[in-house]
Amino acid sequence: MSLASQPRYASHHLRLGRWIAHSVLIKERASGGFLLAPFTAEGERTIFLSGTITLLAPTCPLSEEGKIEVESLTLLQQEIDRHEGWTLQLPADTGR
């Protein structure tokens, strides 16, 4: 499947490391990794999921302590760009 035909995901929340963001649109990059944008409206190939999407990377573990809500996606995008090997975990994904 080409990246042009891949869906974009949006959800109420995005969790990455110790951060949580609200109403985020997530697109996969051709070079790997993900691109974040504010979710403002559904578009073609957008799948909206109720709940929290989680982005995981071996070098950026989730932290249960001191969760921080972020207003700007710039910090989260910098974290995505700084690490490799990201996995997108959808709300209904049980890790199997």
Backbone bond lengths (Angstrom), bond angles and torsions (degrees), N, CA, C in turn:
res aa  C-N    CA-C-N  psi(-1)  N-CA   C-N-CA  omega(-1)  CA-C   N-CA-C  phi
1 M - - - 1.454 - - 1.521 108.08 -
2 S 1.314 116.76 129.64 1.458 119.94 178.53 1.519 110.16 -74.56
3 L 1.333 115.95 157.40 1.466 119.71 179.61 1.518 111.85 -64.01
4 A 1.333 117.24 -28.87 1.453 119.84 179.85 1.527 110.85 -64.21
5 S 1.336 116.97 -29.45 1.451 119.68 -178.37 1.534 112.51 -96.93
6 Q 1.311 118.09 -2.23 1.459 120.46 179.06 1.524 110.46 -74.27
7 P 1.310 115.53 144.97 1.464 118.09 179.73 1.520 111.95 -72.26
8 R 1.309 114.16 158.22 1.459 121.92 170.67 1.522 105.16 -104.89
9 Y 1.303 116.51 144.13 1.455 120.53 -178.38 1.521 110.31 -110.78
10 A 1.316 115.23 142.92 1.455 121.58 174.90 1.523 107.03 -136.03
11 S 1.326 115.89 151.32 1.461 119.46 178.57 1.519 110.13 -154.33
12 H 1.311 114.00 171.68 1.460 119.36 176.84 1.531 110.97 -62.91
13 H 1.358 116.32 -37.68 1.457 121.08 -176.78 1.521 110.84 -140.25
14 L 1.328 115.14 152.41 1.460 123.27 171.52 1.513 106.96 -124.74
15 R 1.327 116.40 132.10 1.466 121.78 177.65 1.511 108.55 -114.59
16 L 1.316 116.52 130.92 1.453 123.19 -179.36 1.519 107.01 -149.18
17 G 1.328 117.82 117.95 1.464 120.24 -177.97 1.515 110.50 59.70
18 R 1.312 117.15 -124.11 1.462 120.89 178.98 1.530 112.02 -99.38
19 W 1.333 116.18 7.36 1.460 120.48 -174.31 1.526 112.63 -105.04
20 I 1.318 114.84 151.02 1.457 122.70 173.94 1.530 107.49 -132.01
21 A 1.328 115.36 132.48 1.469 121.02 177.44 1.525 108.12 -123.39
22 H 1.312 115.78 155.22 1.457 121.55 -177.70 1.529 110.75 -108.81
23 S 1.322 115.69 143.97 1.473 123.32 175.08 1.525 112.60 51.15
24 V 1.334 115.17 70.90 1.465 121.82 -175.47 1.528 110.38 -116.24
25 L 1.332 116.13 139.35 1.451 123.79 173.07 1.525 107.06 -103.16
26 I 1.329 117.37 132.95 1.464 122.18 -175.68 1.523 108.70 -122.30
27 K 1.338 115.63 125.09 1.464 121.75 178.00 1.523 108.19 -121.30
28 E 1.333 116.40 140.67 1.457 120.30 176.36 1.521 109.27 -82.09
29 R 1.331 115.73 136.44 1.472 120.93 178.01 1.516 110.41 -86.32
30 A 1.317 116.29 151.19 1.461 121.25 177.27 1.525 110.64 -62.63
31 S 1.322 117.36 -32.48 1.462 122.10 -178.16 1.524 112.39 -86.06
32 G 1.318 116.95 3.07 1.463 121.17 -175.98 1.520 109.03 99.29
33 G 1.286 116.56 165.48 1.451 120.00 -177.05 1.517 110.94 79.56
34 F 1.309 115.02 -170.32 1.455 120.44 -174.87 1.518 110.57 -136.98
35 L 1.324 114.89 154.55 1.447 122.62 176.67 1.523 107.49 -116.13
36 L 1.319 116.80 129.60 1.455 122.30 -178.75 1.518 110.77 -103.67
37 A 1.322 115.22 145.64 1.464 121.70 175.82 1.521 107.31 -149.26
38 P 1.325 116.53 155.71 1.473 118.50 174.97 1.531 109.04 -64.88
39 F 1.315 116.70 139.22 1.459 120.80 175.88 1.514 108.02 -89.55
40 T 1.333 115.49 117.41 1.460 120.04 -178.69 1.521 112.35 -116.63
41 A 1.329 117.99 -28.87 1.457 121.69 179.05 1.527 109.25 -164.64
42 E 1.310 116.11 151.82 1.454 119.94 177.31 1.518 109.72 -71.42
43 G 1.311 114.75 140.14 1.458 121.13 176.96 1.513 108.40 -128.35
44 E 1.310 115.25 -174.98 1.455 119.93 178.54 1.521 110.23 -60.47
45 R 1.321 116.32 135.80 1.472 124.11 178.05 1.536 112.96 65.67
46 T 1.334 117.27 23.43 1.463 121.07 176.13 1.519 108.84 -99.54
47 I 1.313 115.80 126.70 1.457 121.70 176.69 1.522 107.31 -109.95
48 F 1.336 116.07 116.03 1.462 120.25 178.45 1.522 108.35 -93.97
49 L 1.333 115.55 127.53 1.454 121.58 -179.23 1.522 109.94 -116.67
50 S 1.303 115.77 131.75 1.452 120.48 176.86 1.525 108.35 -76.02
51 G 1.305 117.12 132.48 1.458 120.83 179.38 1.510 112.10 115.69
52 T 1.334 115.37 -148.21 1.464 122.14 -174.66 1.515 110.94 -120.88
53 I 1.321 116.61 124.90 1.459 122.39 170.10 1.525 106.60 -89.03
54 T 1.321 115.91 138.72 1.459 120.50 -179.97 1.524 109.69 -118.09
55 L 1.323 116.36 133.86 1.464 121.59 171.81 1.525 107.21 -105.29
56 L 1.330 115.51 126.26 1.463 121.59 -177.60 1.520 110.39 -120.21
57 A 1.329 116.10 140.89 1.461 122.22 172.77 1.520 107.60 -140.78
58 P 1.335 117.52 145.10 1.462 120.08 -179.18 1.534 113.39 -57.28
59 T 1.323 116.78 -30.61 1.470 120.08 -177.58 1.526 113.28 -99.19
60 C 1.339 116.60 7.67 1.467 121.01 178.42 1.532 108.27 -138.76
61 P 1.340 116.79 73.69 1.465 119.96 -175.06 1.526 112.80 -69.88
62 L 1.333 114.76 156.38 1.461 119.98 174.13 1.519 108.74 -69.10
63 S 1.290 116.46 147.85 1.459 121.70 178.15 1.521 107.97 -125.26
64 E 1.328 116.33 122.83 1.457 121.13 178.43 1.521 111.09 -80.13
65 E 1.313 116.89 -21.95 1.459 120.81 -178.10 1.522 110.30 -90.29
66 G 1.299 115.54 137.08 1.462 121.04 173.32 1.498 115.13 62.18
67 K 1.340 117.60 44.00 1.464 119.50 176.45 1.522 108.99 -57.62
68 I 1.317 115.15 136.35 1.461 121.38 -176.98 1.514 109.13 -119.80
69 E 1.326 116.92 126.58 1.459 120.64 174.36 1.518 108.42 -83.51
70 V 1.330 115.29 134.19 1.462 120.00 179.90 1.522 110.22 -112.12
71 E 1.307 115.46 142.04 1.465 121.84 177.94 1.522 110.74 -90.87
72 S 1.322 116.44 -36.18 1.460 121.72 -177.87 1.528 109.37 -104.96
73 L 1.307 116.69 140.90 1.458 120.64 179.04 1.523 112.55 -83.19
74 T 1.323 117.54 -3.32 1.464 121.41 -178.12 1.525 111.61 -59.15
75 L 1.317 117.68 -46.02 1.473 121.65 179.49 1.520 110.78 -60.32
76 L 1.319 117.28 -45.23 1.462 120.44 -179.78 1.522 111.76 -65.71
77 Q 1.329 117.31 -39.39 1.459 120.35 178.33 1.518 110.54 -64.22
78 Q 1.329 117.48 -38.09 1.466 120.91 176.97 1.526 110.68 -62.70
79 E 1.323 117.30 -39.72 1.468 120.78 177.66 1.526 110.68 -64.66
80 I 1.319 117.00 -42.57 1.461 120.50 178.13 1.523 110.28 -61.14
81 D 1.324 116.86 -43.00 1.464 121.26 -178.65 1.532 112.08 -69.76
82 R 1.311 117.72 -25.85 1.461 122.46 -176.96 1.533 112.61 -81.56
83 H 1.330 117.71 -23.02 1.462 121.92 -176.41 1.526 110.48 -116.76
84 E 1.345 115.32 163.33 1.467 121.18 178.74 1.516 109.78 -125.57
85 G 1.319 115.41 166.47 1.458 120.71 174.77 1.518 114.14 79.29
86 W 1.319 117.15 32.87 1.462 121.29 -177.95 1.520 111.80 -69.22
87 T 1.323 114.86 142.58 1.457 123.46 173.55 1.516 108.03 -122.35
88 L 1.309 115.76 133.84 1.459 121.97 178.03 1.523 108.04 -94.22
89 Q 1.325 116.77 119.02 1.463 121.69 179.14 1.524 108.62 -109.99
90 L 1.323 115.68 114.77 1.465 120.53 -178.11 1.526 110.35 -81.17
91 P 1.323 118.33 158.42 1.458 121.00 -175.52 1.528 115.70 -53.63
92 A 1.319 118.80 -36.33 1.462 121.16 -179.10 1.519 112.64 -88.52
93 D 1.331 117.92 -0.36 1.462 122.92 -177.82 1.515 110.00 -75.73
94 T 1.328 117.39 122.42 1.460 120.68 -178.98 1.523 111.86 -96.69
95 G 1.325 117.56 8.13 1.458 121.50 177.05 1.511 113.99 84.26
96 R 1.298 118.14 13.07 1.473 120.71 179.20 1.489 111.39 -83.66
